[in-house]
Amino acid sequence: MEESILLQSQGFQVKGLMDIYHRELGVVAAKVMKNELFDVNEWDVAGILNSDPYNMCPFIVRNILAKKFDKMTVILMEFANLGV
């Protein structure tokens, strides 16, 4: 939370993306968004790209799973830190 406060104090708008650790998945990125911003069609297309080796691209972050809650949706995706 301190990181968010620091970034906001410098004029950045903090969105809902964070790196987390899960016992079975390892380190992944979690994106949290309002349900009305979650696009099911976009999720479906990403699933097609992830499941078809011919269409896979190393520059596209792989989605792992999504879960809708009352007001928010959590998307877990592969964590890419670009070597940082």
Buried (B, 14 or more C-beta within 10 A) or exposed (E): EEEEEEEEEEEEEEEBEBEEEEEEEEEBBBBEBEEEEBEEEEEEEBEEBBEEEEEEEEEEBBBBEBEEEEEBBBBBBBBEEEEE
